[in-house]
Amino acid sequence: MLEAQLNAHLDNENHEKTKNGNYRNGHGTKTIKSSFGESEIKVPRDRSGSFEPALVPKRHNIIEGLENIIISLYAKGMSVSDSEEQVKEMYDFEVSTSQFLE
């Protein structure tokens, strides 16, 4: 999800030339907190430093509403293991199945 936000910010896909001269510049690590505990994620960066992730804004380390996202996925009919996989894919954040059931 963070990669998709950076794609939209740069207005290009990976390995495409940008129109404004701003390019991807690796990833930074960030320790985030939620009611599930702490975890480390990789946040993509751009060369100009103008990318502001919507999910975990700069200088913030708490994911607001992650629990609501998980509940929404489950309510829409996704299995617990599918929801776990979706969170891992979208946020590069591991949540164990047992945490969904608590």
N, CA, C and O atoms as a MOPAC input file, in Angstrom:
PM7 MOZYME 1SCF
protein

 N      0.82200 1    -1.18800 1     0.00000 1
 C      0.00000 1     0.00000 1     0.00000 1
 C      0.87100 1     1.25900 1     0.00000 1
 O      0.58100 1     2.21900 1    -0.71400 1
 N      1.93500 1     1.25200 1     0.80000 1
 C      2.82300 1     2.40800 1     0.81800 1
 C      3.50400 1     2.60700 1    -0.53100 1
 O      3.71800 1     3.73900 1    -0.96400 1
 N      3.84400 1     1.50300 1    -1.19400 1
 C      4.44900 1     1.59400 1    -2.52700 1
 C      3.46900 1     2.20900 1    -3.51900 1
 O      3.86100 1     3.01400 1    -4.36500 1
 N      2.19200 1     1.83100 1    -3.41800 1
 C      1.17300 1     2.38600 1    -4.31000 1
 C      0.98600 1     3.88100 1    -4.05700 1
 O      0.77200 1     4.65100 1    -4.99300 1
 N      1.06700 1     4.28900 1    -2.78800 1
 C      0.97100 1     5.71900 1    -2.47800 1
 C      2.14400 1     6.48000 1    -3.09200 1
 O      1.96400 1     7.58000 1    -3.61500 1
 N      3.34700 1     5.89800 1    -3.03200 1
 C      4.51100 1     6.54800 1    -3.63300 1
 C      4.36300 1     6.59800 1    -5.15300 1
 O      4.72400 1     7.59800 1    -5.77200 1
 N      3.83700 1     5.53100 1    -5.76300 1
 C      3.58500 1     5.54100 1    -7.21500 1
 C      2.67100 1     6.70100 1    -7.59300 1
 O      2.92400 1     7.40900 1    -8.56800 1
 N      1.60700 1     6.89100 1    -6.81300 1
 C      0.67100 1     7.97800 1    -7.09500 1
 C      1.33900 1     9.33600 1    -6.87800 1
 O      1.10600 1    10.27300 1    -7.64100 1
 N      2.15700 1     9.44000 1    -5.85500 1
 C      2.85300 1    10.70000 1    -5.56200 1
 C      3.83000 1    11.06500 1    -6.69100 1
 O      3.90900 1    12.22100 1    -7.10700 1
 N      4.55800 1    10.07500 1    -7.16800 1
 C      5.53600 1    10.32500 1    -8.23100 1
 C      4.90500 1    10.31200 1    -9.61500 1
 O      5.53100 1    10.73900 1   -10.58500 1
 N      3.67800 1     9.83000 1    -9.71500 1
 C      2.94800 1     9.72200 1   -10.97600 1
 C      3.67300 1     8.81300 1   -11.96400 1
 O      3.74700 1     9.10700 1   -13.15700 1
 N      4.21700 1     7.68500 1   -11.44300 1
 C      4.83100 1     6.68700 1   -12.31100 1
 C      4.92700 1     5.36100 1   -11.57200 1
 O      4.72900 1     5.28700 1   -10.35900 1
 N      5.23000 1     4.33700 1   -12.31900 1
 C      5.44100 1     3.01000 1   -11.74100 1
 C      6.93300 1     2.80600 1   -11.51300 1
 O      7.75700 1     3.61400 1   -11.94100 1
 N      7.26600 1     1.71600 1   -10.83500 1
 C      8.66000 1     1.36300 1   -10.60100 1
 C      9.42200 1     1.29400 1   -11.92300 1
 O      8.90100 1     0.76900 1   -12.90800 1
 N     10.61600 1     1.80300 1   -11.95700 1
 C     11.53100 1     1.75500 1   -13.10600 1
 C     11.06700 1     2.58700 1   -14.29900 1
 O     11.59600 1     2.42500 1   -15.39800 1
 N     10.10000 1     3.46700 1   -14.10800 1
 C      9.70400 1     4.39200 1   -15.16700 1
 C     10.33800 1     5.75100 1   -14.90100 1
 O     10.56900 1     6.12200 1   -13.75000 1
 N     10.61200 1     6.48000 1   -15.95300 1
 C     11.18100 1     7.82100 1   -15.82100 1
 C     10.10500 1     8.77300 1   -15.28700 1
 O      8.95000 1     8.71100 1   -15.70900 1
 N     10.48600 1     9.64100 1   -14.37000 1
 C      9.51900 1    10.59400 1   -13.82700 1
 C      9.47400 1    11.85200 1   -14.66800 1
 O     10.41900 1    12.18000 1   -15.38500 1
 N      8.35300 1    12.54900 1   -14.56400 1
 C      8.17600 1    13.78100 1   -15.32400 1
 C      8.75100 1    14.98900 1   -14.58700 1
 O      9.12200 1    15.98500 1   -15.20900 1
 N      8.82200 1    14.89400 1   -13.25400 1
 C      9.24200 1    16.05900 1   -12.46600 1
 C     10.64900 1    15.93400 1   -11.88100 1
 O     11.08100 1    16.82200 1   -11.14600 1
 N     11.36800 1    14.86600 1   -12.18300 1
 C     12.73300 1    14.71300 1   -11.69500 1
 C     12.86600 1    14.14700 1   -10.29400 1
 O     13.98200 1    13.98500 1    -9.80000 1
 N     11.76100 1    13.84400 1    -9.64900 1
 C     11.79100 1    13.25200 1    -8.30700 1
 C     11.76500 1    11.73100 1    -8.46000 1
 O     10.93800 1    11.19900 1    -9.20100 1
 N     12.64400 1    11.04400 1    -7.78100 1
 C     12.77200 1     9.59600 1    -7.93100 1
 C     12.64400 1     8.88800 1    -6.60100 1
 O     12.73400 1     9.50700 1    -5.54100 1
 N     12.43100 1     7.56900 1    -6.66500 1
 C     12.45100 1     6.73400 1    -5.47600 1
 C     13.85900 1     6.78300 1    -4.86900 1
 O     14.85600 1     6.90200 1    -5.58100 1
 N     13.90900 1     6.68900 1    -3.55000 1
 C     15.19800 1     6.76500 1    -2.87900 1
 C     15.26100 1     5.74300 1    -1.74700 1
 O     15.58100 1     6.08600 1    -0.60900 1
 N     14.95400 1     4.48900 1    -2.06700 1
 C     15.05100 1     3.41800 1    -1.08000 1
 C     13.91200 1     3.40000 1    -0.08700 1
 O     12.81000 1     3.87800 1    -0.35900 1
 N     14.20600 1     2.83500 1     1.07600 1
 C     13.21700 1     2.69100 1     2.13600 1
 C     13.83400 1     3.09700 1     3.46000 1
 O     15.03900 1     2.95800 1     3.67100 1
 N     13.00800 1     3.59100 1     4.33000 1
 C     13.40800 1     3.83800 1     5.71200 1
 C     12.64200 1     2.87000 1     6.59100 1
 O     11.57100 1     2.40100 1     6.20500 1
 N     13.16400 1     2.56700 1     7.75000 1
 C     12.43600 1     1.69700 1     8.67300 1
 C     11.76900 1     2.54800 1     9.73700 1
 O     12.28300 1     3.59500 1    10.13200 1
 N     10.62900 1     2.08400 1    10.19000 1
 C      9.87400 1     2.81600 1    11.18400 1
 C      9.23100 1     1.81800 1    12.13300 1
 O      8.61900 1     0.84600 1    11.68900 1
 N      9.36000 1     2.04400 1    13.41300 1
 C      8.69300 1     1.20600 1    14.40500 1
 C      7.33000 1     1.81500 1    14.66000 1
 O      7.21600 1     2.97700 1    15.05100 1
 N      6.28600 1     1.00900 1    14.43300 1
 C      4.92100 1     1.49600 1    14.62400 1
 C      4.27500 1     0.78000 1    15.79300 1
 O      4.66400 1    -0.33000 1    16.15600 1
 N      3.28900 1     1.43000 1    16.37200 1
 C      2.57600 1     0.86900 1    17.51200 1
 C      1.09200 1     0.77000 1    17.17800 1
 O      0.52100 1     1.65500 1    16.54100 1
 N      0.49100 1    -0.30800 1    17.61300 1
 C     -0.95300 1    -0.47800 1    17.51700 1
 C     -1.37400 1    -1.26300 1    18.74600 1
 O     -0.54800 1    -1.56800 1    19.60700 1
 N     -2.63100 1    -1.58400 1    18.83000 1
 C     -3.07300 1    -2.37000 1    19.98000 1
 C     -2.52500 1    -3.79100 1    19.92300 1
 O     -2.62500 1    -4.53400 1    20.90000 1
 N     -1.94300 1    -4.17900 1    18.77700 1
 C     -1.33000 1    -5.49700 1    18.64000 1
 C      0.12300 1    -5.49300 1    19.10100 1
 O      0.76200 1    -6.54500 1    19.12900 1
 N      0.65100 1    -4.33500 1    19.46100 1
 C      2.04300 1    -4.23800 1    19.89500 1
 C      2.86000 1    -3.42100 1    18.91000 1
 O      2.31400 1    -2.68600 1    18.08800 1
 N      4.16800 1    -3.56000 1    19.00500 1
 C      5.07700 1    -2.82600 1    18.13500 1
 C      5.57400 1    -3.71900 1    17.00400 1
 O      5.72700 1    -4.92900 1    17.17300 1
 N      5.82300 1    -3.10800 1    15.85700 1
 C      6.37100 1    -3.82400 1    14.71500 1
 C      7.15200 1    -2.83600 1    13.87400 1
 O      6.91200 1    -1.63000 1    13.93300 1
 N      8.07800 1    -3.34500 1    13.09800 1
 C      8.87900 1    -2.48900 1    12.23800 1
 C      8.40400 1    -2.65400 1    10.79600 1
 O      8.20200 1    -3.77200 1    10.32100 1
 N      8.22800 1    -1.52300 1    10.10600 1
 C      7.82600 1    -1.55100 1     8.70000 1
 C      8.86200 1    -0.80400 1     7.87300 1
 O      9.65500 1    -0.02600 1     8.40400 1
 N      8.84600 1    -1.05200 1     6.55800 1
 C      9.70000 1    -0.32600 1     5.62800 1
 C      8.83800 1     0.70700 1     4.91000 1
 O      7.82200 1     0.36500 1     4.30600 1
 N      9.24300 1     1.96000 1     4.97900 1
 C      8.50600 1     3.04900 1     4.35300 1
 C      9.32500 1     3.57000 1     3.17700 1
 O     10.47900 1     3.95800 1     3.35700 1
 N      8.74200 1     3.58400 1     1.96400 1
 C      9.49000 1     4.07200 1     0.80400 1
 C      9.75000 1     5.57700 1     0.91500 1
 O      8.97400 1     6.31300 1     1.52500 1
 N     10.85500 1     6.01300 1     0.31300 1
 C     11.22700 1     7.43100 1     0.32000 1
 C     11.36300 1     7.93100 1    -1.10600 1
 O     11.59300 1     7.15800 1    -2.03600 1
 N     11.21800 1     9.23200 1    -1.25800 1
 C     11.51800 1     9.86100 1    -2.54300 1
 C     12.69800 1    10.80600 1    -2.34900 1
 O     13.00100 1    11.22200 1    -1.23100 1
 N     13.34100 1    11.12800 1    -3.43100 1
 C     14.57700 1    11.89700 1    -3.35300 1
 C     14.35700 1    13.29600 1    -2.79000 1
 O     15.20200 1    13.80000 1    -2.05000 1
 N     13.24200 1    13.92900 1    -3.12700 1
 C     13.00700 1    15.30000 1    -2.66700 1
 C     12.46400 1    15.35600 1    -1.23500 1
 O     12.43300 1    16.42600 1    -0.62900 1
 N     12.04100 1    14.21900 1    -0.69600 1
 C     11.50300 1    14.19500 1     0.66300 1
 C     10.08700 1    14.72800 1     0.76600 1
 O      9.63300 1    15.06700 1     1.85900 1
 N      9.38400 1    14.80700 1    -0.35000 1
 C      8.03400 1    15.36300 1    -0.34300 1
 C      6.94200 1    14.31000 1    -0.16600 1
 O      5.77000 1    14.66000 1    -0.02800 1
 N      7.30900 1    13.01600 1    -0.16700 1
 C      6.31200 1    11.95400 1    -0.01500 1
 C      5.84400 1    11.88900 1     1.43400 1
 O      6.65500 1    11.76900 1     2.35300 1
 N      4.53700 1    11.96900 1     1.62800 1
 C      3.91600 1    11.90100 1     2.95400 1
 C      2.94100 1    10.72700 1     2.96400 1
 O      1.82900 1    10.85600 1     2.45000 1
 N      3.33400 1     9.57200 1     3.54200 1
 C      2.43500 1     8.41500 1     3.57600 1
 C      1.14900 1     8.73100 1     4.33600 1
 O      1.19100 1     9.35800 1     5.39500 1
 N      0.02100 1     8.30400 1     3.80600 1
 C     -1.26300 1     8.57000 1     4.45500 1
 C     -1.49000 1     7.66400 1     5.65500 1
 O     -2.07100 1     8.08900 1     6.65400 1
 N     -1.03900 1     6.42100 1     5.56600 1
 C     -1.29600 1     5.46600 1     6.64000 1
 C     -0.48600 1     5.77900 1     7.88900 1
 O     -1.03300 1     5.78800 1     8.99100 1
 N      0.79300 1     6.03100 1     7.73600 1
 C      1.66400 1     6.35100 1     8.86800 1
 C      2.42700 1     7.62400 1     8.50100 1
 O      3.52300 1     7.54800 1     7.94600 1
 N      1.85800 1     8.79600 1     8.80600 1
 C      2.50300 1    10.05500 1     8.41900 1
 C      3.88000 1    10.22400 1     9.06000 1
 O      4.20300 1     9.58400 1    10.06100 1
 N      4.67300 1    11.09400 1     8.46100 1
 C      5.99900 1    11.38600 1     9.00800 1
 C      5.85800 1    11.84500 1    10.45700 1
 O      4.89700 1    12.52300 1    10.82000 1
 N      6.83200 1    11.46400 1    11.27000 1
 C      6.91300 1    11.81500 1    12.67800 1
 C      5.74900 1    11.25800 1    13.50800 1
 O      5.49400 1    11.73700 1    14.61300 1
 N      5.05700 1    10.27000 1    12.99000 1
 C      4.02100 1     9.56100 1    13.74300 1
 C      4.40400 1     8.08600 1    13.77400 1
 O      4.99700 1     7.57700 1    12.82300 1
 N      4.07500 1     7.41500 1    14.83700 1
 C      4.41800 1     6.00300 1    14.91900 1
 C      3.25200 1     5.13600 1    15.37900 1
 O      3.44700 1     3.98300 1    15.76500 1
 N      2.06600 1     5.67500 1    15.34000 1
 C      0.88800 1     4.90800 1    15.74700 1
 C     -0.03000 1     4.77100 1    14.54400 1
 O     -0.40700 1     5.76600 1    13.92400 1
 N     -0.39100 1     3.52400 1    14.21300 1
 C     -1.34700 1     3.30500 1    13.13200 1
 C     -2.73900 1     3.45200 1    13.72000 1
 O     -3.18400 1     2.62100 1    14.51200 1
 N     -3.41100 1     4.50100 1    13.33100 1
 C     -4.78200 1     4.72900 1    13.78500 1
 C     -5.72500 1     3.90900 1    12.92300 1
 O     -5.67100 1     3.98600 1    11.69600 1
 N     -6.55900 1     3.15200 1    13.53200 1
 C     -7.59200 1     2.44400 1    12.80200 1
 C     -7.19400 1     1.12100 1    12.18800 1
 O     -7.97000 1     0.56000 1    11.41500 1
 N     -6.00700 1     0.59100 1    12.49900 1
 C     -5.62800 1    -0.71200 1    11.94200 1
 C     -6.63600 1    -1.77500 1    12.36800 1
 O     -6.99900 1    -2.65100 1    11.58300 1
 N     -7.07800 1    -1.68800 1    13.60400 1
 C     -8.06200 1    -2.65600 1    14.09100 1
 C     -9.34900 1    -2.58800 1    13.27200 1
 O     -9.95300 1    -3.61800 1    12.97100 1
 N     -9.76700 1    -1.37100 1    12.91200 1
 C    -10.98900 1    -1.21000 1    12.11400 1
 C    -10.81700 1    -1.80200 1    10.71600 1
 O    -11.76100 1    -2.36000 1    10.15600 1
 N     -9.61700 1    -1.68000 1    10.15700 1
 C     -9.34800 1    -2.25800 1     8.84200 1
 C     -9.45300 1    -3.78000 1     8.91700 1
 O    -10.05900 1    -4.40900 1     8.05000 1
 N     -8.86700 1    -4.36100 1     9.94700 1
 C     -8.89900 1    -5.81200 1    10.11900 1
 C    -10.33500 1    -6.30200 1    10.31300 1
 O    -10.74000 1    -7.29300 1     9.70600 1
 N    -11.08800 1    -5.62400 1    11.13900 1
 C    -12.48300 1    -6.00300 1    11.37100 1
 C    -13.28600 1    -5.88400 1    10.08100 1
 O    -14.13200 1    -6.72800 1     9.78900 1
 N    -13.01700 1    -4.83200 1     9.31000 1
 C    -13.71300 1    -4.63400 1     8.03400 1
 C    -13.42300 1    -5.76500 1     7.05600 1
 O    -14.33200 1    -6.26000 1     6.39000 1
 N    -12.15300 1    -6.17800 1     6.96600 1
 C    -11.80000 1    -7.28700 1     6.08000 1
 C    -12.54000 1    -8.55300 1     6.48800 1
 O    -13.06900 1    -9.27200 1     5.64000 1
 N    -12.57500 1    -8.82100 1     7.78000 1
 C    -13.24500 1   -10.01300 1     8.28600 1
 C    -14.75500 1    -9.92700 1     8.05000 1
 O    -15.38800 1   -10.91800 1     7.68400 1
 N    -15.32800 1    -8.74000 1     8.26200 1
 C    -16.77000 1    -8.54900 1     8.06900 1
 C    -17.17100 1    -8.69800 1     6.60700 1
 O    -18.30700 1    -9.06400 1     6.30400 1
 N    -16.24300 1    -8.41600 1     5.70700 1
 C    -16.53300 1    -8.54700 1     4.27900 1
 C    -16.39100 1    -9.97500 1     3.78500 1
 O    -16.51300 1   -10.24700 1     2.59100 1
 N    -16.13000 1   -10.89200 1     4.72300 1
 C    -16.12400 1   -12.29800 1     4.36100 1
 C    -14.75700 1   -12.92100 1     4.18500 1
 O    -14.66600 1   -14.09600 1     3.83200 1
 N    -13.68700 1   -12.17100 1     4.42000 1
 C    -12.35400 1   -12.76200 1     4.30300 1
 C    -12.10400 1   -13.64900 1     5.52000 1
 O    -12.50100 1   -13.32500 1     6.64000 1
 N    -11.44600 1   -14.75900 1     5.27600 1
 C    -11.10000 1   -15.63300 1     6.39200 1
 C    -10.02600 1   -14.95300 1     7.23400 1
 O     -9.41600 1   -13.97300 1     6.80600 1
 N     -9.80300 1   -15.47600 1     8.42200 1
 C     -8.79900 1   -14.91400 1     9.30600 1
 C     -7.41600 1   -14.98700 1     8.65600 1
 O     -6.65100 1   -14.02400 1     8.70900 1
 N     -7.09800 1   -16.12500 1     8.04600 1
 C     -5.78200 1   -16.26200 1     7.41400 1
 C     -5.66200 1   -15.35000 1     6.19000 1
 O     -4.58400 1   -14.81700 1     5.92900 1
 N     -6.76000 1   -15.16000 1     5.42700 1
 C     -6.72300 1   -14.23500 1     4.28800 1
 C     -6.54200 1   -12.79400 1     4.76400 1
 O     -5.81600 1   -12.01500 1     4.14700 1
 N     -7.20600 1   -12.45000 1     5.86100 1
 C     -7.05600 1   -11.10700 1     6.42100 1
 C     -5.62800 1   -10.87700 1     6.88500 1
 O     -5.06400 1    -9.80500 1     6.66800 1
 N     -5.04500 1   -11.88300 1     7.52400 1
 C     -3.66200 1   -11.80100 1     7.98000 1
 C     -2.72400 1   -11.57700 1     6.79400 1
 O     -1.82100 1   -10.74200 1     6.85500 1
 N     -2.94200 1   -12.31800 1     5.73100 1
 C     -2.11500 1   -12.19600 1     4.52000 1
 C     -2.28600 1   -10.82100 1     3.87800 1
 O     -1.31600 1   -10.23100 1     3.40200 1
 N     -3.50900 1   -10.31700 1     3.86500 1
 C     -3.78800 1    -9.00900 1     3.27100 1
 C     -3.07700 1    -7.89400 1     4.03900 1
 O     -2.50600 1    -6.99100 1     3.42800 1
 N     -3.10500 1    -7.94900 1     5.36000 1
 C     -2.41700 1    -6.94500 1     6.17200 1
 C     -0.91500 1    -7.01100 1     5.91600 1
 O     -0.25300 1    -5.97800 1     5.81500 1
 N     -0.38000 1    -8.21800 1     5.81200 1
 C      1.05500 1    -8.39100 1     5.53100 1
 C      1.40000 1    -7.79200 1     4.17000 1
 O      2.41600 1    -7.11200 1     4.02700 1
 N      0.56000 1    -8.04100 1     3.18000 1
 C      0.81500 1    -7.54400 1     1.82300 1
 C      0.67700 1    -6.02400 1     1.73400 1
 O      1.49000 1    -5.35800 1     1.09200 1
 N     -0.35000 1    -5.48300 1     2.37600 1
 C     -0.61600 1    -4.05000 1     2.27300 1
 C      0.34900 1    -3.20300 1     3.08600 1
 O      0.80100 1    -2.15500 1     2.62500 1
 N      0.66900 1    -3.65900 1     4.30900 1
 C      1.42500 1    -2.82000 1     5.22700 1
 C      2.80000 1    -3.37500 1     5.57900 1
 O      3.55300 1    -2.74100 1     6.31700 1
 N      3.13200 1    -4.55100 1     5.05900 1
 C      4.37800 1    -5.21900 1     5.42600 1
 C      4.45600 1    -5.32100 1     6.94400 1
 O      5.48600 1    -5.02200 1     7.54800 1
 N      3.36500 1    -5.74300 1     7.54000 1
 C      3.16700 1    -5.76900 1     8.98300 1
 C      2.58300 1    -7.12100 1     9.33300 1
 O      1.51400 1    -7.47300 1     8.83500 1
 N      3.25500 1    -7.88800 1    10.17400 1
 C      2.77600 1    -9.22000 1    10.50900 1
 C      1.89500 1    -9.18600 1    11.74200 1
 O      2.28000 1    -8.66400 1    12.78900 1
 N      0.70200 1    -9.75300 1    11.60000 1
 C     -0.23400 1    -9.91200 1    12.70500 1
 C     -0.59700 1   -11.37600 1    12.74100 1
 O     -1.02200 1   -11.93400 1    11.73000 1
 N     -0.43700 1   -12.01000 1    13.88900 1
 C     -0.72300 1   -13.44000 1    13.96000 1
 C     -2.22500 1   -13.69300 1    14.00000 1
 O     -3.00400 1   -12.84600 1    14.43700 1
 N     -2.60700 1   -14.86400 1    13.54100 1
 C     -4.02300 1   -15.24700 1    13.51600 1
 C     -4.63900 1   -15.17100 1    14.89300 1
 O     -5.79600 1   -14.77300 1    15.03000 1
 N     -3.89800 1   -15.54100 1    15.90900 1
 C     -4.45400 1   -15.50500 1    17.27900 1
 C     -4.81400 1   -14.09200 1    17.70700 1
 O     -5.73900 1   -13.90600 1    18.49800 1
 N     -4.09800 1   -13.08600 1    17.19700 1
 C     -4.41900 1   -11.71200 1    17.54800 1
 C     -5.74700 1   -11.27400 1    16.93200 1
 O     -6.44300 1   -10.43200 1    17.49800 1
 N     -6.10100 1   -11.83800 1    15.77600 1
 C     -7.39200 1   -11.51000 1    15.17700 1
 C     -8.52700 1   -12.04200 1    16.03000 1
 O     -9.59800 1   -11.43700 1    16.09200 1
 N     -8.30500 1   -13.14600 1    16.67400 1
 C     -9.37700 1   -13.82100 1    17.41700 1
 C     -9.54500 1   -13.31700 1    18.82600 1
 O    -10.50100 1   -13.70900 1    19.49500 1
 N     -8.65200 1   -12.45800 1    19.31700 1
 C     -8.74700 1   -11.96100 1    20.69600 1
 C     -9.81600 1   -10.92400 1    20.82900 1
 O    -10.03300 1   -10.39800 1    21.92100 1

